[in-house]
Each structure stands twice: as structure tokens, then as C-alpha cells.
Amino acid sequence: MDPYSFSSSAAMAQKMWELENNIMTMETPASSESDAIFFYDEAVQRVKVSVLALLKMVVHARSGGTIEVMGLMQGKSDGDAIIVIDAFALPIEGTETR
């Protein structure tokens, strides 16, 4: 099934957002050992992020500009899933951690 079949307005909105923000889809490399740490294994665990937490993380990340940002995520575990309920920005600059 094509992930961009515009059967719903949500799928169309997601595609428009990806185009406007130059989001590129990454493909899994031929050798799974090369960057294995960066690829998510769905059989192991799931992460669910609330809309509010995601919005706070994106706003904080964009406000950082070219410097790194730090923050905390608060949530709970539920079986094989980690549920992120809220996120908090830490008011420090990245240079303070070096």
C-alpha cells in the first residue's frame, strides 16, 4: 500500500508538511551491520509520543537555531511500549555541556 495515497486529509496534510520542510525518506542500507544502531526494530519496543510533547520538542528544537538543545521527556512504560506524555526544555546552551 502506498503510504501517500490521499484517502484521508491527514495523509495529504502529512505529505504537504514533508514537502514544505524538505523531509527525505531514508532507506535501510544493504548491510544491516553498517549503521545498525540507528535503525529501529519494531519487534523490540514501541514509543508513543503525545501531540503536546511532540509540539514542545519541535518548538524547542527550532528555537535553538544552530546550537544544540537539551530537554527532558516524562512518561511511563506500558508493556512493550514507552509512552512520552510531556517534554520540558532545559534553559541551557549546548556549550555549557562541553
Secondary structure as the mmCIF struct_conf table of DSSP 4:
data_model
#
loop_
_struct_conf.conf_type_id
_struct_conf.id
_struct_conf.beg_label_comp_id
_struct_conf.beg_label_asym_id
_struct_conf.beg_label_seq_id
_struct_conf.end_label_comp_id
_struct_conf.end_label_asym_id
_struct_conf.end_label_seq_id
TURN_TY1_P TURN_TY1_P1 PRO A 3 TYR A 4
BEND BEND1 SER A 7 SER A 8
HELX_RH_AL_P HELX_RH_AL_P1 SER A 9 GLU A 20
TURN_TY1_P TURN_TY1_P2 ASN A 21 ASN A 22
HELX_LH_PP_P HELX_LH_PP_P1 THR A 25 PRO A 29
BEND BEND2 ALA A 30 ALA A 30
TURN_TY1_P TURN_TY1_P3 SER A 32 ASP A 35
HELX_RH_3T_P HELX_RH_3T_P1 ALA A 36 PHE A 38
BEND BEND3 PHE A 39 PHE A 39
TURN_TY1_P TURN_TY1_P4 GLU A 42 VAL A 44
STRN STRN1 ARG A 46 VAL A 49
HELX_RH_AL_P HELX_RH_AL_P2 VAL A 51 SER A 63
TURN_TY1_P TURN_TY1_P5 GLY A 64 THR A 66
BEND BEND4 ILE A 67 ILE A 67
STRN STRN2 GLY A 71 ASP A 78
TURN_TY1_P TURN_TY1_P6 GLY A 79 ASP A 80
STRN STRN3 ALA A 81 ALA A 89
HELX_RH_3T_P HELX_RH_3T_P2 GLY A 94 THR A 97
#
